[in-house]
Amino acid sequence: MTSTIETQAVPSPGTAAQPTREVRVAVIGTGFAGLAMGIKLRERGETDFVLLERAEDVGGTWRDNTYPGAACDVQSHLYSYSFAPNPDWGRSYSEQPEIQAYLQRTAARYGVREHCVFGADVTAARWDEGERRWHVTTTAGNFRARVLISAAGALADPTYPAIPGIETFEGTVMHSARWDSSHDISGEKVAVIGTGASAIQVVPAIQPQVESLTVYQRTPAWVVPRTDHPVKPWARRLYRLLPGLQRAIRGLLYLFREFLVLGMAKQRMFLKPVGTLAKAHLERQVRDPKLREALTPDYTIGCKRILISNDYFPAVAAPNAELVTAGIAEIRPRSIVSKDGIERPTDTLILATGFHVTDLPIAEKIRGRDGRALAEVWEEGMVTNRSAAVAGFPNMFLLVGPNVGVGHTSMVYMIESQVAYVDDALRTMESEDLAVLETTPEAQAAWRELIAEKSKGTVWLAGGCASWYLDKHGHNSTLWPDFTFRFRKLTRSLDRENYVGVPAGAPASTEEAA
């Protein structure tokens, strides 16, 4: 790509005029996706780009989620970049500090940390049709970019429950994704709202420390054993000596996890062994019939995220713990009242209530050709072409956006697939000397139809549950409803026929599509 516009001051709406930094590519976010995109750019010699990060370090969700017990539910060998294997993983399932350290090392190793602008919370991004540039306003200054890539992940912005009286609570309130490590919960009466992936890690980690632990459950989750163990020193040495062995293990883990797609999206019978395993796990760990019944889901396994834990059930069954299924009526200054009328004294309230997944906050800040925010365009559901581009938003691409999520395997695999697609789009712009590249409405309509067709009959739509996989219209706008190798095939290269290109020499007022 080439840039011909000189750096100058460009006032952004609602901000004072200040020098604007000119870049070819601006990437939002430095989690797995943002760093992978930066590494790919560096790999092919691109140096004129920035990674805009609102925090003060790289890592995304693995930087933010520091709650006790935070760990990955995908094996370490698979939950890492294919091009940057780590032979020194300490456990088969890595914990948060180790994953964060891996991302920090990888960013430094591949030279992308120098492209990071920290403290740069993106407050607005708008497309200028005349200049054919994205004007990006951040808390660290303004940027003007030829291409905008959003790698602001779905697990970035916490959701807070609208419970009557929650604003009156006088104790400590913290979301699991915004953990306050300075607050000591030892000896306190602690309440945890939620029983999802974060809660089943927090609960057993804090249960031995607190006086009492009350877990407020809306819907029980299917939980299977966590086959976690330390990696022996001799195994680490072997991985360093024979990197091909680690790649082979990664491949086997990938194939094993892809088998779950058969049950989730193809033939439900293949889920039966997993369901049997989960039931046996629950029966073995919870002896109290009443508690076991409360912890037993009434929907098909896989409809919601399958969780893995060896210590959640024992923690909930502990003498100082209580599972409440009646629902919350209100929160008072020092207590929580459940809908059955019971009031329970509470010192600290932990919200394990998830994230904005189907209503991505970044979509409210990005405005396309007609001035409408991406969130407005997506009011009837998130639509894209190849989960990466949106009509009306030229030179903009999405990573970890709609229908990229997976409920069975590593998101890193999907991220690498998307990065290859976006990189090919950038290469196409360069090779064809295009000022603008934009997908068509017809292409994204076809992609949406493909997603809808593949989603029919899957466990996510027909499994008898309501999950964050589905948006407010009941559409699957989150998960890729098929084998991940098929997603990779569809995103291996740019589907050029589904894009309109504007040559660099064409006047803005008389653009002719190619």
VEXGUMAR-549159 format. One record per residue (C-alpha): residue in three letters; y, z, x. Coordinates in steps of 0.02 Angstrom, whole numbers, plus 50000, padded with zeros to 5 digits. Each point is the difference from the previous one (the first is absolute). Example, Ala and Ser with C-alpha at 12.3 -4.5 7.8 and 13.67 -1.06 7.14 Angstrom:
<recs>
Ala497755039050615Ser501724996750069
</recs>
This chain:
<recs>
Met500005000050000Thr501784997150054Ser501605008549948Thr501704991549999Ile501115012749909Glu501095010950111Thr500025018949977Gln501465005749895Ala500525013849882Val499324997849825Pro500575012849871Ser498605005849886Pro500345005249821Gly500555018249993Thr500125002150190Ala501414998750124Ala500054984650112Gln499085002950163Pro499204989250134Thr498434991749939Arg498544997150115Glu499294982549990Val498094998550011Arg498734986849959Val498775011849916Ala500275017149922Val498445010149958Ile500135015349887Gly498825014050050Thr498995005250152Gly498335005149927Phe498414990350036Ala500724984449917Gly501724999950080Leu499325003250174Ala498664986549979Met501354987649950Gly501075004850149Ile498514998350117Lys499614982749931Leu501814994550026Arg499975006050179Glu498324991650027Arg500754982849972Gly501585003350099Glu501215005149862Thr501185013550061Asp501474998449879Phe499405012049866Val500205018049943Leu498875012649916Leu501085010249882Glu499335017649981Arg500815013449893Ala499165014150096Glu500135004450185Asp498304993950055Val498694986949960Gly498465003649895Gly500424997949817Thr498875010249888Trp499115007450152Arg501665006650064Asp500535007049831Asn498395007949937Thr499825015450110Tyr499235011549871Pro498545011050054Gly498374990350004Ala500814982649998Ala498724987350059Cys499404982349967Asp498584996049880Val499504984350097Gln499065001350165Ser501094999750156His499194984450075Leu500474990249844Tyr501675008249963Ser500874992950153Tyr500664983350059Ser498644987550046Phe501034994950152Ala500285018050058Pro498365009649990Asn500065018350050Pro498455005750093Asp500635017950003Trp499995004749816Gly499575018449992Arg499144999349831Ser499094987149897Tyr501355002549866Ser501665002650088Glu501245013349951Gln501864996949976Pro500635005350172Glu498764988650088Ile500444984849893Gln501865003250025Ala499745001250188Tyr499024983749995Leu501434991049913Gln501275007150123Arg498954994250149Thr499714982949925Ala501854997349964Ala500415004250181Arg498554990150072Tyr500494983849912Gly501865001950030Val500595001449820Arg500755017350011Glu501524992550086His500294989649844Cys500025015249886Val501625006049923Phe499695017949945Gly501015008849867Ala500244983149916Asp499665003249817Val500214983449910Thr501215002649856Ala500234981749953Ala499414982650047Arg500754984649920Trp499734981450026Asp501564989750039Glu499684982449939Gly501454992450094Glu499545007650167Arg498134999549969Arg499885017550068Trp499475017149942His501375013250008Val499155016650029Thr500965016349983Thr499265015650080Thr500555017450044Ala499994994450182Gly501114984849976Asn499964982549927Phe498864985750047Arg499964981649959Ala498294992150012Arg499294982849978Val498385007449936Leu499695016649912Ile498275007950001Ser499685015749899Ala498625010950069Ala500535015049897Gly498305005849944Ala499445005949829Leu499635017550065Ala501785002850060Asp500985008149858Pro499275015349912Thr499995001849812Tyr500545016449922Pro499315005649831Ala501175002449852Ile499385017349949Pro501135010649888Gly500855013650102Ile499514993750173Glu501835000250052Thr500105018649960Phe498605005150117Glu500665012550127Gly498564999450122Thr499644986550128Val499654982349935Met499364986350114His499154983449979Ser498454997450106Ala500864985150081Arg501525010650045Trp499125015350068Asp501105014450057Ser499105006750152Ser501305013750021His499435008449840Asp498575012350022Ile498855000349849Ser498905013950069Gly499675013249869Glu500944990549864Lys499524995049825Val499934981150017Ala499844986549867Val499474982150036Ile500384986749869Gly498864985150017Thr498204996650053Gly500154983450091Ala499734994950180Ser501345011650071Ala499535015049893Ile498175000150051Gln500565001550181Val501395012749972Val499005011749889Pro498585004450121Ala501235000850146Ile501095013449920Gln498755009349889Pro499455012550134Gln501825004450039Val500705003849828Glu499835014849883Ser499624988749852Leu499864981349977Thr500194991649831Val499564981549989Tyr500704991049848Gln498874985449961Arg500414986249878Thr498504988950038Pro498525004350113Ala499544988350142Trp498354993450060Val499695007650172Val498684994850125Pro499505008650165Arg501104997350152Thr498894994550144Asp501225006050131His499575006250174Pro500785001450172Val499774985150116Lys499035005550153Pro500824997650171Trp498554989050057Ala500294988649849Arg501844998150044Arg499544995350177Leu498774987349933Tyr501334992249887Arg501164998350149Leu498624992250105Leu499334988749861Pro501434995449881Gly498844987649915Leu498975014749936Gln501505007449911Arg500404983049923Ala498204998749939Ile500105017349918Arg501644994949920Gly499164984549930Leu498545009949929Leu501175012549918Tyr500974985749924Leu498444991949927Phe499375016549932Arg501635003349909Glu500104982349931Phe498365003549912Leu500965011449881Val500934984849933Leu498374994249922Gly500015015249887Met501875001249971Ala500364981849962Lys498344991049974Gln498495009549936Arg500225018149945Met498195004050040Phe500425000350186Leu501115015249969Lys498575010549933Pro499425006350170Val501785005550041Gly500145008849832Thr498345008750028Leu500585005750171Ala501635007049928Lys499105009449861Ala498755007550122His501435005250114Leu500875009049856Glu498425008549939Arg499565005850174Gln501715007550037Val500495007249830Arg498735011749921Asp501095006049855Pro499554988649852Lys501715002149917Leu500954995650158Arg498824985750039Glu500304992849828Ala501895000950025Leu499824990950165Thr498914986149929Pro500944983849960Asp499664990849836Tyr500384982750071Thr499044987850108Ile500055003950184Gly501224988550089Cys501184998749851Lys501125012050096Arg499995002050187Ile498345007050064Leu500405015450104Ile499045007250147Ser499895018550040Asn498755013250052Asp501115015049967Tyr501034996549844Phe498715006049874Pro499615016150097Ala501875003550013Val500264998049812Ala498495011149968Ala500625013650118Pro500375017549928Asn501884998150028Ala500094982749920Glu500144994249820Leu499884982749923Val501134997549849Thr499664985249886Ala501065005049849Gly501544991050063Ile501715007350040Ala501155005049857Glu501475005650106Ile500545006850166Arg501005016150006Pro501005007550145Arg498495009150072Ser498514993849901Ile499114985449918Val499465000249818Ser498524989249952Lys499794992349828Asp498735013149950Gly501395013050014Ile499475008250162Glu501405004250123Arg499565000650184Pro501195007550131Thr500424987350134Asp500905001350168Thr499814982150065Leu499754983949904Ile499184985350089Leu500184983149917Ala498554988750045Thr500604987349873Gly499924983650093Phe501244986050033His501004986049921Val498694986350011Thr500294988349853Asp501895002650003Leu500434998050183Pro501715007850035Ile500414986850131Ala499964987049860Glu501565007849926Lys500974996650160Ile499564981750032Arg501014986849906Gly499564981550001Arg500884983749968Asp500615004049824Gly500575017650046Arg498605008549905Ala499055014050084Leu498164997350035Ala499655014749884Glu500844990549857Val498974984550035Trp498455010949997Glu500445009049839Glu498544991749912Gly498845002650147Met500004996550187Val499734981550032Thr499844991350168Asn499194985450087Arg498595005950113Ser500675017849981Ala501344995150127Ala501394989549924Val501065000049842Ala500894985249920Gly501895002250005Phe499915010250162Pro500124987050139Asn499455004350177Met499305016749941Phe498235006050019Leu499055015649948Leu498685009950093Val498925012949910Gly500774994349836Pro499174995849833Asn498114997649994Val499705003850183Gly499315017549969Val498165003650021Gly498955014049929His498534998250115Thr500504995150177Ser501355000050132Met501764994649954Val500244994650180Tyr498844985249970Met501114994349855Ile501585002950102Glu499374989150142Ser499584986449874Gln501765000649929Val500825000250170Ala499074983950046Tyr500634991949840Val501825004950027Asp499914995050183Asp499404982749948Ala501464998949879Leu501215003850142Arg499144987250111Thr500174987249861Met501865003349987Glu500154997350187Ser498914984650013Glu500854991449851Asp501735006450047Leu500255007849828Ala501495010649954Val499165006249842Leu498205002349946Glu499645006049824Thr498475000749890Thr499974992549826Pro499865008649830Glu498474989549965Ala499135006650155Gln500285018149956Ala499474996949821Ala498374992650066Trp499755015150114Arg500275011849856Glu498724990649896Leu498785000950145Ile500235018950013Ala499815002149812Glu498424989549997Lys499225009250146Ser500475016749922Lys499074996749837Gly498495011149980Thr500365009850159Val499795018750003Trp501895002050016Leu500334992049831Ala498395004249909Gly499495016350080Gly500745011449866Cys501435007850097Ala501884998650024Ser500474998650183Trp501474996150113Tyr499134983550034Leu500714993549835Asp501834997849954Lys500845005349839His499424983849917Gly498195003250044His499974986250132Asn499145001950167Ser501514997750112Thr499375010750143Leu498224995650053Trp499214984450069Pro498554998149876Asp498754991150112Phe499234999950172Thr501325002250135Phe499324985450103Arg500494988749854Phe501775006750008Arg500014996150186Lys499414982449967Leu501404997349873Thr501325006750120Arg499354992750163Ser501414987249999Leu501524995749897Asp499654990349840Arg501434988150041Glu499784990249837Asn500575015549905Tyr501655001450092Val501664991149994Gly500844997350167Val501834996150035Pro500374991250166Ala501195008850117Gly501244985649996Ala500164999149810Pro501695006249933Ala499845015749896Ser500844991749851Thr498864984849998Glu498345006850056Glu498524988749977Ala498285007749993Ala498614993650109
</recs>
